[in-house]
């Protein structure tokens, strides 16, 4: 391996443990997912895929564990999550390096992703004492009404490669303090991250004599996801990925009247007005477009620029792109690492060809990087194209660092362009005008689940609910009251009178 991978040993991912861990037992399917780093093409490890028989065993263990876990007081469940957060603090460097090496994002982003896990643990610990219900006045004398929230059971979590650890924690830490147990299928493109997170958590469960089935891992491709989506024993499936995948999961889960929480594609835009601070524009737009090599659901894919400053923005961006350092993401000097694999590179190249065929004008050319340091074949150039919002390729989410730039003349037109795509995840406006900002945030403004002012589309704090509208799926994870998605609501009425009065004044005398 070209990189120092001592962090694998620190995470117990080298030697005998390679390729056998499923979360509650050792898999022996004989079929393996080989994880190759997009950084240097080296084999990181192999993970055994979960067979259907092994999946059944996992679900049975989870069902049994739920009986114990749901009866623990929520603050005690929070204490388990708190300990996991502390363990992550100890492993932050190693786990962040694994995220960077297996997924390809910069080391700063890898550490940042683990910090998100730590932050959601802290959030969940506080939430474990705040799972509030609601008290209501009854129309009947000597009656009390209230509602309370109960755990749902087994929550199935299907996560994507681009955030191989954080999104699982957004779901699982909240679900766990709610009293649910979790079964996680990480992306087959980043399976070692899933193994590492699960091993750390299993150590915490063991120290506290908590059943290991509280948190389970299954590995494999879409077939394992199908087991979960079709399984009536899993009342909630939380799935992160492409819109195509989400539609399949949503239909399957809905067919059995289950619940799904979907975080799908984004096609995010920044509106830049004449009142914008160019320093803020530069940082927000460039990081938004090239961070994680354009492989975030919140990546900035479109810049909608007022015609009076269009040429100025073009010039500033072109100069900034010339300064972007691309290379080994574990080297903190580099701004951008590789795409996840060669399939992603192929998709990137086809998108560039499609954009050119529709008439897009590339002001910063793309292409695959070759030579020393780029041997994996997964390193590409971030590019910028002048384009029209109605181009087919612009309407489509390409998971790569391709930025489309276009003009507008008035704010209503800009908002219409921003909203004029099938996706509705994240959006932003750059302006120092209060009126422009408030219009963008109003009901007549952005139709996205996230709308920012003077920050980019990429990146979110765990305290706010994360998710989007339209083809983004409509789900909400992480902060605010997103915890309600992982629980079932129950309305209770208590009669402490000596009679049985009926609602609506109905009489029924015997």
LOPAFI-956469 format. One line per 8 residues: number of its first residue (from 1); for each residue x, y, z of C-alpha. Coordinates in nm, 2 decimals, decimal comma. Last residue first. Layout:
<recs>
NUM) X Y Z  ...
</recs>
This chain:
<recs>
510) -7,87 -0,01 2,96  -7,82 0,35 2,86  -7,62 0,44 2,55  -7,63 0,82 2,50  -7,38 1,00 2,27  -7,26 1,33 2,40  -6,99 1,37 2,14  -6,78 1,12 2,34
502) -6,94 0,87 2,57  -6,98 0,90 2,94  -6,88 0,59 3,13  -6,95 0,66 3,50  -6,77 0,65 3,83  -6,51 0,90 3,71  -6,14 0,85 3,67  -6,16 0,79 3,29
494) -5,81 0,78 3,13  -5,77 0,85 2,76  -5,45 0,76 2,58  -5,33 0,86 2,23  -5,03 0,66 2,10  -4,77 0,77 1,85  -4,51 0,53 1,70  -4,14 0,61 1,71
486) -3,85 0,64 1,47  -4,00 0,92 1,26  -4,06 1,12 1,58  -3,69 1,16 1,63  -3,68 1,41 1,35  -3,80 1,67 1,60  -3,50 1,90 1,56  -3,19 1,70 1,47
478) -3,08 1,40 1,26  -3,30 1,28 0,98  -3,59 1,42 0,78  -3,75 1,24 0,48  -3,93 1,41 0,19  -3,78 1,19 -0,08  -3,52 1,40 -0,27  -3,75 1,36 -0,57
470) -3,98 1,63 -0,43  -3,86 1,76 -0,10  -3,55 1,75 0,12  -3,38 1,63 0,43  -3,19 1,72 0,74  -3,36 1,83 1,06  -3,14 2,08 1,24  -2,91 2,02 1,53
462) -2,68 1,79 1,33  -2,53 2,09 1,14  -2,53 2,08 0,76  -2,27 2,08 0,49  -2,31 2,18 0,12  -2,55 2,43 -0,01  -2,32 2,73 0,05  -2,34 3,00 0,32
454) -2,46 3,35 0,27  -2,83 3,26 0,32  -2,94 2,90 0,33  -3,24 2,70 0,23  -3,27 2,33 0,32  -3,58 2,12 0,25  -3,60 2,28 -0,09  -3,89 2,48 -0,25
446) -3,69 2,81 -0,24  -3,90 3,12 -0,24  -4,27 3,19 -0,26  -4,32 3,04 0,09  -4,05 3,28 0,21  -3,68 3,20 0,25  -3,58 3,35 -0,09  -3,80 3,65 -0,03
438) -3,63 3,70 0,31  -3,28 3,69 0,17  -3,37 3,94 -0,11  -3,53 4,18 0,13  -3,25 4,16 0,38  -3,00 4,25 0,10  -2,64 4,13 0,18  -2,68 3,85 -0,08
430) -2,56 3,50 -0,16  -2,86 3,27 -0,18  -2,86 2,90 -0,10  -3,03 2,57 -0,18  -3,05 2,21 -0,06  -3,27 1,91 -0,12  -3,54 1,96 -0,37  -3,49 1,75 -0,68
422) -3,70 1,75 -1,00  -3,55 2,08 -1,12  -3,70 2,42 -1,18  -3,69 2,54 -0,82  -3,36 2,72 -0,86  -3,46 2,85 -1,20  -3,79 2,98 -1,07  -3,59 3,14 -0,78
414) -3,36 3,31 -1,03  -3,65 3,44 -1,24  -3,82 3,59 -0,93  -3,49 3,75 -0,84  -3,45 3,94 -1,17  -3,21 3,91 -1,46  -3,07 3,56 -1,45  -2,75 3,39 -1,58
406) -2,62 3,04 -1,58  -2,33 2,83 -1,44  -2,32 2,45 -1,43  -2,06 2,28 -1,20  -1,93 1,93 -1,26  -1,75 1,77 -0,96  -1,92 1,43 -0,97  -2,24 1,26 -0,87
398) -2,44 1,38 -1,17  -2,79 1,48 -1,07  -3,01 1,53 -1,38  -3,19 1,85 -1,47  -2,85 1,98 -1,59  -2,81 1,68 -1,82  -3,15 1,73 -1,98  -3,08 2,10 -2,05
390) -3,36 2,32 -1,91  -3,13 2,51 -1,68  -2,91 2,63 -1,96  -2,54 2,59 -1,95  -2,20 2,76 -1,90  -1,98 2,47 -1,78  -1,73 2,44 -1,49  -1,50 2,16 -1,43
382) -1,34 1,96 -1,14  -1,06 1,75 -1,28  -1,06 1,38 -1,22  -0,88 1,12 -1,00  -1,02 0,76 -1,01  -0,75 0,59 -1,23  -0,59 0,43 -0,93  -0,25 0,54 -1,06
374) -0,31 0,91 -0,99  -0,01 0,97 -0,77  0,24 0,97 -1,06  0,07 1,00 -1,39  -0,29 1,05 -1,51  -0,58 1,28 -1,43  -0,91 1,22 -1,59  -1,08 1,51 -1,77
366) -1,26 1,84 -1,71  -1,23 2,18 -1,88  -1,29 2,51 -1,70  -1,50 2,74 -1,92  -1,69 2,45 -2,07  -1,96 2,57 -2,30  -2,28 2,36 -2,28  -2,44 2,30 -2,62
358) -2,65 1,98 -2,56  -2,37 1,76 -2,70  -2,12 1,93 -2,47  -2,34 1,85 -2,16  -2,38 1,49 -2,28  -2,00 1,45 -2,32  -1,94 1,59 -1,98  -2,20 1,36 -1,83
350) -2,04 1,06 -2,00  -1,70 1,15 -1,85  -1,85 1,18 -1,50  -2,04 0,84 -1,53  -1,71 0,68 -1,65  -1,53 0,82 -1,35  -1,80 0,69 -1,12  -1,77 0,35 -1,27
342) -1,39 0,38 -1,21  -1,44 0,41 -0,84  -1,52 0,65 -0,54  -1,41 0,97 -0,72  -1,06 1,08 -0,61  -0,94 1,34 -0,36  -0,99 1,72 -0,34  -0,83 2,00 -0,15
334) -0,49 1,86 -0,11  -0,24 1,99 0,15  -0,40 1,76 0,42  -0,24 1,46 0,25  -0,48 1,17 0,34  -0,68 1,28 0,04  -0,40 1,18 -0,20  -0,43 1,42 -0,49
326) -0,60 1,73 -0,63  -0,49 2,08 -0,54  -0,74 2,35 -0,64  -0,56 2,67 -0,75  -0,68 2,67 -1,11  -1,03 2,63 -0,98  -1,00 2,96 -0,79  -0,89 3,15 -1,11
318) -1,18 3,02 -1,31  -1,42 3,10 -1,02  -1,31 3,46 -1,00  -1,34 3,51 -1,37  -1,68 3,36 -1,40  -1,81 3,56 -1,10  -1,69 3,88 -1,27  -1,85 3,79 -1,60
310) -2,18 3,72 -1,43  -2,19 4,03 -1,22  -2,46 4,23 -1,41  -2,62 3,91 -1,54  -2,71 3,79 -1,19  -2,57 3,45 -1,13  -2,75 3,11 -1,09  -2,47 2,87 -0,99
302) -2,57 2,50 -1,03  -2,43 2,17 -0,90  -2,35 2,27 -0,54  -2,30 1,94 -0,36  -2,57 1,86 -0,10  -2,61 1,50 -0,20  -2,23 1,49 -0,17  -2,01 1,33 -0,43
294) -1,87 1,65 -0,59  -1,51 1,55 -0,53  -1,59 1,53 -0,15  -1,58 1,91 -0,17  -1,56 2,03 -0,53  -1,88 2,22 -0,59  -1,98 2,33 -0,24  -1,62 2,41 -0,15
286) -1,60 2,63 -0,46  -1,94 2,80 -0,42  -1,92 2,88 -0,05  -1,57 3,00 -0,05  -1,60 3,22 -0,36  -1,94 3,36 -0,28  -1,83 3,46 0,07  -1,54 3,65 -0,06
278) -1,76 3,80 -0,33  -2,00 3,96 -0,08  -2,34 3,94 -0,26  -2,56 4,25 -0,34  -2,54 4,19 -0,72  -2,72 3,85 -0,65  -2,57 3,50 -0,65  -2,83 3,22 -0,64
270) -2,67 2,90 -0,53  -2,81 2,57 -0,66  -2,85 2,21 -0,55  -2,95 1,92 -0,76  -3,00 1,66 -0,49  -3,07 1,29 -0,49  -3,22 1,08 -0,21  -3,28 1,08 0,17
262) -3,58 0,86 0,23  -3,75 0,76 0,55  -3,98 0,46 0,48  -4,28 0,33 0,67  -4,44 -0,01 0,63  -4,78 -0,07 0,46  -4,65 -0,39 0,30  -4,67 -0,24 -0,05
254) -4,54 0,09 0,09  -4,20 -0,08 0,18  -4,16 -0,21 -0,18  -4,27 0,11 -0,34  -4,05 0,33 -0,12  -3,74 0,10 -0,17  -3,78 0,10 -0,55  -3,83 0,48 -0,56
246) -3,54 0,53 -0,33  -3,30 0,34 -0,56  -3,39 0,55 -0,86  -3,36 0,87 -0,65  -3,01 0,77 -0,56  -2,89 0,69 -0,20  -3,00 0,70 0,16  -3,26 0,46 0,29
238) -3,43 0,45 0,63  -3,66 0,15 0,65  -3,92 0,15 0,92  -4,15 -0,13 1,04  -3,88 -0,40 1,00  -4,06 -0,73 1,08  -4,26 -0,69 0,76  -3,94 -0,77 0,56
230) -3,97 -0,67 0,20  -3,74 -0,37 0,23  -3,49 -0,56 0,45  -3,45 -0,86 0,22  -3,43 -0,62 -0,08  -3,14 -0,43 0,08  -2,96 -0,77 0,10  -3,02 -0,82 -0,27
222) -2,90 -0,46 -0,34  -2,54 -0,56 -0,26  -2,40 -0,72 0,05  -2,33 -0,68 0,42  -2,55 -0,70 0,73  -2,47 -0,53 1,05  -2,65 -0,54 1,38  -2,71 -0,30 1,67
214) -2,94 -0,41 1,96  -2,87 -0,77 1,87  -2,56 -0,77 2,09  -2,77 -0,78 2,40  -2,66 -0,52 2,67  -2,41 -0,65 2,93  -2,27 -0,29 2,96  -1,92 -0,38 2,85
206) -2,06 -0,60 2,58  -2,28 -0,32 2,44  -1,98 -0,08 2,43  -1,76 -0,34 2,25  -2,04 -0,40 2,00  -2,03 -0,03 1,92  -1,66 -0,03 1,83  -1,70 -0,34 1,62
198) -2,00 -0,19 1,44  -1,82 0,13 1,35  -1,52 -0,06 1,21  -1,73 -0,31 1,01  -1,93 -0,03 0,86  -1,62 0,16 0,75  -1,49 -0,16 0,60  -1,79 -0,19 0,38
190) -1,73 0,12 0,17  -1,84 0,04 -0,18  -2,09 -0,23 -0,06  -2,27 0,06 0,11  -2,36 -0,01 0,47  -2,65 -0,24 0,55  -2,75 -0,16 0,91  -3,00 -0,34 1,14
182) -3,11 -0,13 1,43  -3,29 -0,16 1,76  -3,56 0,08 1,87  -3,59 0,23 2,21  -3,61 0,60 2,11  -3,25 0,63 2,24  -3,16 0,37 1,98  -3,34 0,53 1,69
174) -3,16 0,86 1,75  -2,82 0,70 1,76  -2,91 0,48 1,46  -3,03 0,73 1,22  -2,78 1,01 1,24  -2,52 0,74 1,31  -2,58 0,56 0,98  -2,56 0,90 0,80
166) -2,22 0,97 0,96  -2,04 0,64 0,88  -2,01 0,58 0,50  -2,10 0,94 0,40  -2,04 0,91 0,03  -2,08 0,53 0,02  -2,46 0,53 0,08  -2,66 0,40 0,38
158) -2,94 0,14 0,42  -3,08 0,15 0,78  -3,35 -0,10 0,89  -3,52 0,00 1,21  -3,64 -0,29 1,43  -3,91 -0,21 1,68  -4,14 0,10 1,67  -4,04 0,25 2,00
150) -4,33 0,42 2,19  -4,45 0,78 2,20  -4,71 0,93 2,42  -5,04 1,11 2,39  -5,26 1,26 2,66  -5,62 1,27 2,76  -5,76 1,29 3,11  -6,13 1,23 3,19
142) -6,32 1,34 3,50  -6,57 1,53 3,28  -6,58 1,46 2,91  -6,46 1,71 2,65  -6,11 1,60 2,73  -5,82 1,85 2,77  -5,49 1,75 2,61  -5,15 1,66 2,74
134) -4,87 1,60 2,48  -4,57 1,37 2,47  -4,20 1,45 2,52  -3,90 1,25 2,44  -3,68 1,49 2,62  -3,45 1,29 2,85  -3,31 1,07 2,58  -3,28 1,39 2,37
126) -2,98 1,50 2,57  -2,80 1,18 2,50  -2,91 1,19 2,13  -2,75 1,53 2,08  -2,42 1,42 2,23  -2,43 1,11 2,01  -2,52 1,32 1,71  -2,21 1,54 1,78
118) -1,98 1,24 1,80  -2,10 1,10 1,47  -2,07 1,44 1,31  -1,71 1,45 1,45  -1,65 1,12 1,26  -1,76 1,30 0,94  -1,53 1,59 1,02  -1,23 1,36 1,06
110) -1,30 1,23 0,71  -1,37 1,58 0,58  -1,03 1,70 0,70  -0,88 1,38 0,56  -1,02 1,47 0,22  -1,27 1,23 0,07  -1,16 0,91 -0,10  -1,42 0,66 0,04
102) -1,19 0,39 0,17  -0,89 0,61 0,25  -1,08 0,91 0,38  -1,32 0,71 0,59  -1,03 0,50 0,72  -0,84 0,81 0,82  -1,14 0,94 1,00  -1,17 0,61 1,19
94) -0,81 0,63 1,30  -0,82 0,99 1,41  -1,16 0,98 1,57  -1,09 0,65 1,76  -1,07 0,80 2,11  -1,35 1,05 2,04  -1,55 0,76 1,89  -1,52 0,57 2,22
86) -1,66 0,88 2,40  -1,96 0,89 2,16  -2,02 0,52 2,22  -2,03 0,59 2,59  -2,29 0,85 2,54  -2,50 0,62 2,33  -2,50 0,37 2,62  -2,59 0,64 2,86
78) -2,88 0,75 2,63  -3,02 0,40 2,66  -3,02 0,46 3,04  -3,19 0,79 2,99  -3,46 0,62 2,78  -3,55 0,38 3,06  -3,48 0,02 2,95  -3,79 -0,17 2,85
70) -3,74 -0,11 2,47  -3,39 -0,26 2,50  -3,49 -0,59 2,66  -3,76 -0,70 2,41  -3,57 -0,54 2,13  -3,28 -0,78 2,19  -3,50 -1,07 2,10  -3,62 -0,91 1,78
62) -3,26 -0,81 1,68  -3,14 -1,17 1,74  -3,42 -1,30 1,52  -3,34 -1,04 1,25  -2,97 -1,14 1,25  -3,05 -1,51 1,22  -3,28 -1,45 0,93  -3,01 -1,25 0,76
54) -2,77 -1,54 0,81  -3,02 -1,76 0,63  -3,05 -1,51 0,35  -2,67 -1,49 0,32  -2,47 -1,19 0,44  -2,17 -1,11 0,23  -1,83 -1,16 0,38  -1,61 -0,85 0,39
46) -1,27 -0,83 0,23  -0,99 -0,59 0,31  -0,81 -0,27 0,21  -0,70 -0,38 -0,14  -0,49 -0,11 -0,28  -0,60 0,11 -0,58  -0,41 0,42 -0,45  -0,67 0,66 -0,33
38) -0,98 0,48 -0,47  -0,92 0,22 -0,20  -1,03 -0,13 -0,29  -1,29 -0,31 -0,08  -1,35 -0,67 -0,18  -1,70 -0,79 -0,11  -1,68 -1,16 -0,04  -1,88 -1,48 -0,11
30) -1,79 -1,78 0,10  -2,11 -1,73 0,30  -1,92 -1,78 0,63  -2,04 -1,49 0,83  -1,92 -1,44 1,18  -2,18 -1,34 1,44  -2,35 -1,04 1,58  -2,22 -0,75 1,36
22) -2,14 -0,92 1,04  -1,77 -0,97 1,09  -1,58 -1,22 0,87  -1,38 -1,03 0,61  -1,08 -0,93 0,80  -1,09 -1,02 1,17  -0,79 -1,25 1,15  -0,54 -0,99 1,03
14) -0,62 -0,63 0,98  -0,94 -0,44 1,06  -0,89 -0,41 1,44  -0,95 -0,04 1,43  -0,59 0,04 1,55  -0,46 -0,22 1,30  -0,64 -0,04 1,02  -0,50 0,30 1,14
6) -0,15 0,16 1,06  -0,24 0,22 0,70  0,06 0,43 0,59  -0,02 0,50 0,23  0,12 0,35 -0,09  0,00 0,00 0,00
</recs>
